[in-house]
Structure formats: C-alpha cells, structure tokens
Amino acid sequence: MSETDPLSAALTTHGGRCGITGGFTAGDGPWAVRFRGGKRLPVIVRGPGWLIADGAAPERLEAEGLTLPSGRVPFVLASDPAVEPRCADRLLGDRPGLLVPLGGEQVVGLIRQPGNGPDERILDALPSVVRVRDAPAVRHPLDRIVHELSRRGPGFAHVTEQYAQVLMVDVLRSVLGSPGLADAGWLRLYADAELRPALILIHDRPAHPWRLADLARSVSMSRSKFIRRFQSLSGEPPLAYLHQWRMRLARTALRDTDAPIAAVAVETGFSSPSSFSHAFTRFTGLSPSRYRASHR
C-alpha cells in the first residue's frame, strides 16, 4: 500500500460516506421544524434563523456560513423561537431526496446521513454544533447539491452523493482547524503534524508487529512522550488505537470482500485464524463468519 492520508484512510475504514436524505427551503418566516434527535442525522443549515436545542437557550444563526447540529438531542430550526414547529419526520419522511418549500429560498436545510459504514465514530467525534464559515470551497458543493435535488436530472442521485462526500470532508477540515475541538477526541489526532508519521505507519502497515519504540522513533520522540501525546489527543494509548484500527479494517474486509478469514487474519497482524477470531469476537460480539453472514 502506498503512503496515504490518515484522515482519508479513516473515512474509508470508519464508513465515512454520507448521503443527503432530503431538505427544505424557507424564507423569513414564519416557519419552524422540529427534529427528534438521537438518530445521528446531522442537519446542514445555511441562512439566518434560530437553533433551539432541548435544554439550551435559542441560538441565532447568521446569514453567512453553515451550521450543523449533531442531532444528539432534539432541536428546532425556526424563523422565530415563538413559532409552533412542524415535525421533520412528517415533513420530509415521505419525500426522500426532495427539497420541500417552506415559503422561500433564504434558508436551506439538508439532512445528511452516514452511509452503510460499520460505526458512527466520525459523528461521535464532532461537537454538538459545528459552525463553518461560508467559504467558496463549502458553498460550491452545497449549491450543487441544491441544484441537483431541485432539477432531478438523469444521474442526480449519484452526483448528489459525490458532492455530499466533498461537503463532509470540508466540514471535517473546518472542525480540525477549530480551537474548540475537544482535547480528547480521536479526530484531533489527524490534525497533529508531529504524530502524522506514526499514524501513516499504522495505517499503511497494519499487520506489522509495531512496538511503541518503533512508533516513537518515527516521530523523534521518547517512548513516554509519544504515549502521553498520543493519548492526550486520541483518548486511547497508541497500541489500543492500533488494535482498534486492525479490527475496523477486518470489519471492512469481511463486509466488502470475499477474502478468506485466514487471509483477513494475516492482513490485520494476527498469527493464526483462531487468535484473530477470538479478538474479533471480543470487539464486535460476533465471530468473523457470523459477522460476514449478517452483513451480506
């Protein structure tokens, strides 16, 4: 495997694909939409309005930039906090892939969902509300998504999905560059230039029997300093991260390829199929064969 970008590898392995399930456009008001939360469906919002999360004070959304509520708790998007909200599930649930007009085009709300990835670690690492400056790099994919959903020309679903990936990466880049990102969050690990060489080694050669001394040497740090810095950023020790990475690679291989289980074991650094099966079962709750069968 050639040297890769750690964030790109993580997006692929963690199932970091998303699609736009639908959306709405709205003017100055009055309008309000309530989202139940807890479904891990972030909402991408552009334009002025209000965000009212349960248990929090209303937040004013500016006309410029994007806002992404994580969906961990129920919330309302509205032109005015006093407006009685409509249920998002009822408004959008029977109109997949459509833009529902709520009286104008000044506000655009798009619901994005994770693809068929193995977990939601990417979403778990995001703050409860992400704010992205409305730079041209972000405006372009969003404008194209709105255009495709509005016109619904041949191939619109495929084009929308591709631009959704671009939009998601731009959002993650904005989060990585934010000083407000939590100190202990694995996503921040990918923004750290000093630890990047060690991450590249782990991602490019997951089957290698890496020792802490090897990884520390790759970043010109002492073993103890490397462990402290890695854990302070990611929330887990380096070798625990390596094990998690191997298990996620194994899940992807079992789900998406026909590689024999013995081959998957070798590719993820295990000396025997039995030791791999034991570790994989501890990690997922299913044996490799049962995991593969349940995802086919």
N, C-alpha and C positions, 0 to 999 in steps of 0.2 A: 504494500500500500504506500502511495506517495504521501509526503507530508501534507497534512490537512489543517484546516482552520478549526480550532476546538469548538467554537460555537456552532459551526455548520455540522460538525460530527454529532454534537449533542442534539441539535434539532432533528437530525435524521434518526438517531437512535432512540430519542425520547418520544418519537411520534409527533414531531413539531410541525405538523401540517394543519392548516385550518381552511375552512370554507365560510362563505357568507351565507347565512341561512335566510336572510331577508332584511327588511329595514323599513324605515318610514321617512317621509319628508314633512316638515312643518314650518309654519310661518311664525309671526309674532304671537299668535295665540287667539283664543285660549285653547290649550291642549295639555294633556298630561298622560303619561304611560307608566304603568307600574310593572316592575319585573320581580318575579318571586324570589330570585336568588338561589344559591345553593346548587345550581346546575352547571357551574363553571362555564357560563356562556358570557364572556365579556361583551360589552356593548361599546362600539366605536361611535363617538358623538362629535359632530362638527357644528359649530354655530353657537349662538347665545341661548341661554336658558338657565334652568336650575336643576341641580342634582340633590335629591333628598334621600339619603340613606337612612334606614331604620336606626333609631337611636342616636342620630347625629343631626347637627344643625344644617339647614339648607345651605348649599354652596352655589355661588353664582358662576356660571360657565361663560367664559369670554367668547367674543365673536371669532377670534383667531385661535387656531390650534385645534388639537384633538384631545378628547377626554375619554378615558377607558375605565369605567367602573368594573371591578373584577367579578362582581356577581356573587361574592361570598355571603352577602346579606341582602335581603330585599331592598329595593330602592325605586325611586320615582324620578323620571325625567319630565320636566314641565316648563311651560312658558311662564307660569306663576305658581308658587307653592300652594296657593289657595284653590287651584283648580282640582276638581274631583278626577282622579286618574282612571283611565281605561286599562283593562288587563292586557298585558303584552301577549300572553298566550292566546287569548281570544282574537286579538287584533291581527297577529302575524302567524298563528299556528296553522291556519288552513291556507296560507298564501306563501308557500316556500319559494324562496328565490325572487320575491317580488318587492317592489317599493310601494308602500301604502301611503297615499297622500293624506296628510292631516291639515291641509289648508295653506300650503306654501312650500318654498324650497330653501328657506334660510337656514333651517336646521336639517341635518341629515343624520339619522341614527341607523347603524348597521350592526346586526348581531352576528358575531363570528363564533364559530365552534371549533374545538380541536378535531382533527381527523380521527382515523381509526388507530391512533397510537396506543402504546401499551400503558401509559400513565399520564398524569397531568402535572408532572413535576415543573414544567415550564410555567404553567399558570400559577402553581403554588408559590413560585419564587417572585411573582410580581407584587408590587404594593397594592393596597386595596383600591386606590385610584391612581391611574397613570395620566400625566398631562404631557402632551407632546407639542412642541412649537410647530406651527403650521408652515414648515419649510417646504420648498418645492419638491424635495425628494419624497415627502409624505403626501403632499397634495396630489401628485400625479397618479399614483396607484389608486387612491380613493376616488378621484374624479373618473378614472377609467372604470372602476367597479360600478359606480353610479350610472355611468353611460351604458355599460353592458346590461345591467339589470333593467334599465329603462327601455332600451331598444330590443333586447332579447333576440338578437340576430343569430344566424347559424353559428354554433360553437360558443355561444355566450357563457355557458356554464364552465367550459374548460378555461376560457380566457379569464373569467372571474376568479377561478381558483388560483391561477398563476399570479395574478395581481394581489390576491389575498396573502400569498406567501411573502411577496415583496413588502407589503404593508406590515405584516407581523415582524419581519426582520428589522424594519425601520423603527418600529415601536420598541423592540428589544434593545436596539442600539441606543435609543433615547434613554431607556431605563439604565443601561450600563453606564451611561455618561452622567447619570444623575447623582448628586451627593447624598440624596435622600434614600438611596438603596440600602437596605438593611446590611449591617456589617457581616452577619452570619447568614449567608444565602448563597447556594451553590452557583447561582447565575453570576454573582460578582466575581467568582473565580476566573471567569472567561475574560474579564476586563483587566486582569492583572498581568502587566507585561513581564514582571520578574518571574512569575511562575509558568508562563506560557511554554517554555521549552520542556518542562516536566509534563505538562498536560499533553503536548504533542507526542512525547514518547509513549505515554499511557494509551492515547487514542490510536496511534499508528501501529503499536506493537503490543496489543493487549495480552497476547499469550506469553510474552517474555516474563521470566521469573524476577520481576523487578524487586530490588531491595531499596530500603529507604536511602541508603548511602548512594546508590546509583542515581536516584531521582534528585537528591540534594546536590550531588556533584554537577548535574546538568544545569542547575541554576546558580552555581557558585555560592552555595550557602552551606553552613554547617547543618548536620542532621537535625539538631534540636531546633535551630532557627527555621528550617524548612517545615518541620512538623507544626510549629507554632503558627507560622504564617498561613500555611495551607488550611489548618483547622479554623483559624480565626475568620477566614474568608468563606470557606465552604460549609462550615459547621460539622465536618467529619474529618478524621485522620486520613492521610494520603492512601494508605493501603486499604482502608474501608471504602474510599472512593474507587480505587482500582477494582475491588471486588464487585461493587455496585455496577460499575461500567461493564465488567465482563458479563454479569447477569443480564443486563439490558441488551447487550449485543446478542447474547444467547436467545433471549425472547424474540428479538427481531429475526434471527436466523430460523428459529423454529416456526415462526408465524409466516414468514415471507418466502422461505426457500424449501427445497426438498433435500437439503443436505442431511446425511445420516447423523443420528445423535452422537455417534462416536466422533465424527468429524467436527461437530459443533464443540464437543468437549475439548478436542485438541486446539481448535482455533481460539478458545477462550481460556487456555492456560491450565487445563486440568490433566492430570497424569493418567486418568482412567475414566471410562464412562460412568462407573459406579460412584466415584468421588464427585463427578460433575452432577450426576442425578441427585445425590444427597444435598449438595449445595443449592441446586436449582429448586428442589422441593422446599427447602427451608425458606428460600427467597420468595417464591410465588405461591406456595401452598399446593402446587400441583407438580407431578412428575413431568419430565420433559415430554414423554409420549402423550400424556393426558393433556398437557398444555397445548401441544401441536394439534391434537384432535379437536379440542374445544375452540380453536381459532381458525379452523378450516371450514 
